[in-house]
Amino acid sequence: MTARALLPLLAGSVLVLFGCAPKPSAEPVLAESPAVETANPTEDQCGASKLSEYLNAVPTKDVMDNIKAIVGHDRIRVIEPGSAVTMDYRVDRLNLDIGEDGRIKRFHCV
């Protein structure tokens, strides 16, 4: 077949494809609301702001017991360097990031 003979077939295929395309809507599409309501991330629901004196501390049993007493709960996740961490959103859980030197480098709620 020559290129001239294929031109009507190609044009017809393009028209069929345009006919299958969805029609644009005049109304905006709204994103679905999240299944769980999330709090304002600036709120300190896990107690991280109370722990600045424990930055660079070694997380011994006594230090961890003191941290639990200060924040008033035991929803604490210790994150070691290179460890796998789930990306779940829990503003009520305290996260402790441990540095390569084995000391606490950061406290955060999310």
Summary of the structure (lengths in Angstrom):
residues: 110
radius of gyration: 27.9
end to end distance: 64.0
largest distance: 84.7
contacts: 212
relative contact order: 0.17
helix: 32%
strand: 13%
